[in-house]
Amino acid sequence: MDRVEVVCVTMGQKDLSIAEKMHITGNAVFGNQADGYRKEMQTCDGRTLNMITTDTRGVGVNRNIALLHATGDILLFADDDVCYADGYADGVRRAYAQYPDADMIIFSMDITQGGRVIRQIKNRDGRLHFHRALRYGTCVCSIRRDSQRRANIWFSTLFGGGTNYAHGEDTLFLRDAFRRGLRAYTSSFCLGTCAKDASTCFRGFDEKYFYDQGVLYRAVFGAAAAPLCLRFCLKRHNTYRGEMTFSRALRAMRRGTRETPREKLP
């Protein structure tokens, strides 16, 4: 039987009680950004929980640290705002049994705010193609560990919370998976819920958001990024119109497409 393991990033944890909050009933490894360095392992009720605490910063760095310590056959990526449904591991195993050639499967999930479901990520069962893949975030993604290691895919340390560019490490992970020929599917099975009550990196639809989006588009699409900025700003206009005009959003994105991503200097 395939071993399903949660690979979670978190901050400021003092112990492994976060596993109960997330309703993790199987194995898990946590990348915990705090002060100092320590490892903690707990084995009980047939499951093993590991927490790797470091003083590093950047969500991509933290995801990679947790990923390095993962030992499961099938890995679920998570932030600490996820709460898994009963029987999630069996549902994941069934999906991989349904698609035995799958390297990755993108699952469904309910998005909550204030304890209420505000949006649902609802997938059909089937093959996932590149043009649809980039809409998904990390919390619905899973991968076979041997496929990840074989393709040598890791999370970008230039994008995401704690870096110069506040989002996009999940998008680049999926881009790299497709570039290296991994087979991806979507599943209707709902993993659980993801609470969007607060965000440490999203500060609203300001110029920085659109500038970072432009940098990300350049990293993903190369020379095709500039014209795709127009499509993005048109498609999302109803979402951001209360905070930013269309013309300012488009100018900020196009400025971003002219930048080469770089490390944040001390």
N, C-alpha and C positions, 0 to 999 in steps of 0.2 A: 504494500500500500504506500502511495506517495505521501511523504511528510510535508504538510503545509505549515509554513512559518511566516509570521508577521514581521516585517522589517519596518520599524517605526522610528521617526525622528521626534525629539521632544526637547524641552529646555527646563533647567532648574529643578529636576526631580531629585528627591532625597532617598527614595526607595522604589520598590517595584509595585507599589499599590496602583500605579497607572494601569496595569494590566487588568485589574478588576473593573476600573472605570470604563475601559474600552471593551469589556466583556470578551477578553481573549481567553479562550478555553484550551488552546493548544500552545505550541512553541512560539516564542517571540524573541527578537533581539532589538534592543533600544539603543539608538545613538542619542546620548543626553549631553547637551551643551550646558555646562555650568562652570564652576571654578575647580581647578585641579584635575587630577586624573585618577580614576579608579575603575575597577571591574567588580561587578556583583553578579552572582549566579544563584538561582533558586530552582530547585527541582521538587515538584510535589504533584500528586494526583496524575502522574504520567506525563507531565509537561515540564519543559525546561524554559526558564526565562533568564535572559542575559541583559545586563545593562552596561554599556561602555560609556563612561563619563569622561569628557575631555574639555579643555578650555578653548577649543577651536571655535571659530565663528564662520557662518555661511551654511545654508541648508544643504547645498550640494556636497560640501565636505562631510557634513554630518551623515547624510544618506550613504555616502561611500564608506564611511567608517562602519556603519551598521551592516552594510552589504558585505564588507570584507569578513565580518564575523558570522554571517549567515551559514547555516549548514543544511537547511531544508531542501527538499526536492522541488517544491513549488513555493515561490516567494510572493507574498502580498505586501505592497508598499502602503504605508500609512503615515499620517500625522496623528498627533495625540487627540484630535477632535473627532476621530472616528469611533463609533460604537458598533461592534459586529453583531449580526443577527445570530440567533440560535442555529446551530448546525452549519455555520458558514464553511467550516473546513470540508465537510462532506459535500456541500454544494460545489465548492471549488474542484474537488476531486471528480465529481460527476461531469463537470464541464470539460475537464481535460480528458476524461475517458470518452466523451462524445467526440472530441477532436484530438485523436492520438498524435497527429502530426503538428499540433500547435506548440509553438515556442512561447507565445504570449497569449493571454486572454484578458479582454477588457470587460469588467462586470458592470452591472447596474447598481445604483445607490440612490438613497433619498437624502436630499439636502435640507437641513432644518435650521430654523432660527427661532430662538425663544421656545424651543421644544416643539415647534410646529413645522410640518413639512411645507417648504415653500417652493421646492422644485424637485423633479425626479429625473435622474439620468436613467432612461429606460432604453435598453438595447434589444435588438432582435438577435437571435442565434444565427451566426453566419461569419463569413470571412470579412476581415477588416482590411480596407485599402488605404493607402497613404493619405489621400485627399480628405478622408474622414477622421484619420487617427489623431490629428493635431489638436482636436477640440477637447481631448480628454485630459484630466488631471491625474496626478500620481495615485490618489486614493482608490481609484477603480482599476488600477493596473496590477497585473500579476505576470510572472515570468518563470520559466523553468531555470533553475540555478545553473545547470550545465550548459544551457543555451546562452545565458548571460556571460558565463565565463568563456565559453568557446568563441563568442563574437567579441569579447573584450569591451563590453558596453558599460559605461559608468556615467554618473551624473556630472554635469558641467559645474565647475566651481566658480564660473564667472557670472552665472545667472541665479536668481532666487533670493530669498530673504537673507540679509547679512552681506550682500554683495553690491557692486555698483548698479546692477540691473535687477530690479526687484522681483521679476518673475521670468519663467521660461525654462528652468532646468528640466522639468518634466517633458516639455515639448521637444527639447533637444535629445533627450533619452529616447523618445519614440522615433524621432528622425533617424538617429543612429541605428536603431533596431531595424528599420526598413532598409536603410542603406546597406546593411550587412546581411540582408536576405532572410531575416527571421520571419516566420509565418505567424500572423496575428489573427485572432478571431474575437468576436464579441459574444457575450452571453446575457440572456435575460435574467439570470439569477441575481438577486439583490443581496449584496454583501452586508448591508446594514444602513447606518446613517452617518452623515458627516455634518457637524454643527458649524455654521458660519456666523456665530455670534460676534466674533472679533477676529481681526487679522493683524499680524505684526508687520506685514509688508505692504498691504493695500491701503493707500492713503487717499483714495478717491481718484476720479478721472481728471487729474491735473496734467500739466505739460510734461512732468517727469514720467507719468504713466505712459503717455503716447510716445515720448522719446524712447523709453526703454522698449516699448513694443516695436518701434522701428529698428532698433539695434537687433532685437530678436529676429525680426523678419529678414534682416540682412544675413544673419547667421544661418537661418533655415533655408531661405530661398535664393540667396546670392543675388545675381543681377536682376532677377525678377521681382525683387522686394519692392522697389519704388511703385510700380503700377498696382501691386497688391495692397498697398497702403490705402489707395482710394477705395477699393472694395471693402476693406475693413472698416474705414470711417463711415461709409455709407450704410453698411449693414448694422453697425452698432449705434447709429445716431440716436435712436430713441432711448438707448440706455444711458448715454452720457450727456444728452443735450441740456440737462439742467445745470451742468457743471462746466461745460466747455463748448465753444462754438465749433462747427464743422471745420471751418477754415483753419482755426488755431490747432485743432487736433491733427489735421492733415499735415500742416507745416511741421509740427513737432515730430510726427512719425517720419517724415521724409528727411528731417535733420538726422534722426537716429540711424537711418539707412546709410548715412555717409560715415558713420563711426565704426572703427574696428574694435570689437570687445577687448577690454584690457582689465588687468587686475587692479583692485583698489590699493593704492599706495598708503603706507602707514603715515 
